[in-house]
Amino acid sequence: MARGTSLSQLRDQLRAEIGASANPAMGTNAVHSMNLLLSRTQERLWNDFDWPFMVVDRDVPMQTGQRYYAFPSDLDFNRVFQTDVKYSSTWRTVGYDIGVEQFNFMDSDEGERQDPVLRWQHTGDVQFEVWPIPASNDTTIRFKGVRNLKPLVMDTDICDLDDKLIVLFAAAEMLAHNKAADADTKAALATSYYSRLRGNSMKSGMFTYGGGSGGSKGFNGMMGGKMPNP
């Protein structure tokens, strides 16, 4: 049981689980198929559960007058649990979604600026927008979310998830495809091991898509003598 196992080692473990030859000179097609299966299995397991060890913080400094920013490249665009902004040495929650209500208070299309940022939203595939547009370089947004998987293509690439978990599910799929007698047994082992790992993973707090925590609407701060509705 380990994370950080190389693809070539995963393949060796998979051969052992399905009772295949340990000869590394096996056919190119078989190697390629196993690699694809192992990579796809890890991706499915990564999508299925927010593994706590995959949760990371990523900071993006705000720039004066800049409305749109590149989203952190190693963070899953759709699995952000919480968003905060650091302003005047204090972290404050940032809400999600920017609409007419916000623009009626402070219109980004007119270039109006104010600190701190109170809301954010996805824009396109790799960018995000903030509101209000920052009035200084003195704030930083922090995203807490699930890190993207590292590539698992080359023999030296390493897995992010538990190697035994990946191999057991991959083996169960291969055995089922080949109508092997022990396919159900292997699938049961994989499911049992998966349940145990999930049970051991203590998730802290309530994760909320798009920002905030526990359904929070974000920091309700004074701006220009008015109280906005973030």
N, C-alpha and C positions, 0 to 999 in steps of 0.2 A: 504494500500500500504506500504509494508515494506520488507526489506531483513533481514535475520536472523530468519525467522519463522521456528519453529520445524516441522518435518514431521507429527507428530500427529495433529498439528494445521492445516497444509495444508490439511490433510485428512478431518478434520471437515469442512473446508471451501469448499472443493470439494463436500461433501455431501449436503451442503446447496445450492450450485450452481445447482446441478442436481435434487434437491428436494427429496433427499433420507432421510431415517430416521437418526436422530442425535444420535441414540442409540449406544454408544461405544461398545456394546456387539455384534456387527454385526459379521457375519461369518468370520472365519480365511481366507478363500479363497478370500473373498471380500476385506479384509484389504490388503492382499498381492498384489492383482491385482491393487488396488489403489496406493499402495506404488510404484510398478513398473512403473505405468503410470506417476505418479508425477515426479519420478526420470528421466525417459526417456524424459519427456516433458522439464524439466529444461536443460538436456543435449542438446536437439535439439536447444533450444533457445540460449544456450551458444555457440554452434557451428555456429549459424546463424549470429552472430553479435559480433564485438569486443567491448564489453561493457567497457567504460572507467574506471569504478571502479574496473574492473578485471585486469587492466594493472598494472604490478608491475616491479620493478627492482630487479635483483638478481646478486650478485657479486661472482666471482670465482677467488681466488688468484692464480696466476701463480707460478709454482715451477721450479727451476733450472733443466734443462734437461728433463722436462716432456712434452711429446707431446700430450697425450690423457688425458681427464678429464671426470669425471662424470657430466652429465648435471643436472642442478637444478631440484630436484625431483618434485617440485610443479609448474613447468613452462611447458606450452604446448610446446612440442618438435618442433612442426611445425608452431607455431605462434609467432615467434620472429620478432619484428619490427625493432629493432636497436641494434647494438653491438658496444661498445666502450671499449677502454683500457686506464687505468690510468698509465702514465709513466712520471717520473720527475714532479709530481704534476700537470700534465696536462692531460685532457681527450681527446683522439683522436679516430676517427671513425675507426672501423675494418671492412674490406670487407669480402664478403662471397665467398667460393669456393677456393680450393687449387688444382692446377694442375701442368702440366709439366713446364709451364712458371716460376712458383715459384720455383720448385725444381731445375731448371736449374740455377737459381740465388743462391739459398741456399738449399742444399739437406738435408732434414730431415732424409732420409734413411742413410745418412753418419753421422748423429748426429750433424750436424752443428747448431750452436746456435747464436742468436742475439736478442737484445731488440730494440724496442718493438715488440710485436705480431702485425702482420698486417692483417692476414686473419684467418678465421675459417671455419669449415664445420662439418656437422653431420657425425658421425661414428657409424654404428649400430643403435640400438634402444635407448640407454641411455647414449651414450658418444659423445663427440665432440673432434675434432683435432684442434690444432692451428699451425700457421706458421708465422715466424720461431719458432723453439723450443726456449723457453725462456732461456736467459743466466744468469738470476738472479731470486731472489724472490721478485723483486721490482715492479712488475706490477700486475694489477688486471683487469680482464675482467668483464664488466657489460652488462648483457642481459636485454633488455626491451621487455616484451611480455605479453601474456595472461596467467593468473594463472589458473591452473587446478581446476576443481570443487572439493569441499569437498564431501565426501560420503554422500548420502542421502538414508540410509538404515534403521537405527534404529529410533525409535520414537523420540529420543532426538536430532538426527542430524538436522542441520539447513540448510536452503536453502541459496544459494549465490545470486540468482536473485530475482526480485520482486515477492512476494507471489501471488498477484492478477493476474499477468501475467501468472504464471505457472498454477494456478487453472483454469483460464478462458479457456486456451487452452486444458487443461486436461478434463474439463467439456464438451467442444465442441466435443472432440473426443468420450467421453463416450456416449453423447446424440446421436451423429451421428451413432455410432455402434448399439444403441438400437432403431434407427429410430424414435427418439422423434421429436415431432412437432416443438419444439423450438431449434433444433440443429443449424439451419442456423443463427438464431438470436444470439445465444451464440458465434458462430464462428465469426460473424460480430463484436460483442463487443470485443472479444479477439484481432482481427486484428486491430481494431481502437485503442485500448489501447496500443498495441505493437507499432503502428506507432507513437503515442504520446510520448511514452518513448524513442524511437529511435530519434525522433526529438529533444527531450530535452537533448540528450546526445551529447555534443559538442566534436567532435574528433579534436584534435590539430595535425597539421602536416601531412605528408604523411608517412604511414606505408609501410615498404618494407620488404618482406620476406627475412630472412637470414642475415640481418645486413645492416648497413648504413641507410641513410635517403634520401628520394627523389631520389633514384637511384644512390647515391654516390658509387664510387668504393673503397672508403676507404682512409686512410691516406697515402699520397705519400711521405714517408720520406727517408732521406739519410741513407744508411747502408754501413759501411765499405768503404766510399768514392764513392759508386755507387748509382745510383738511380734505385730501383727495380720497377717492374711493378705489384703492388698489385692489 
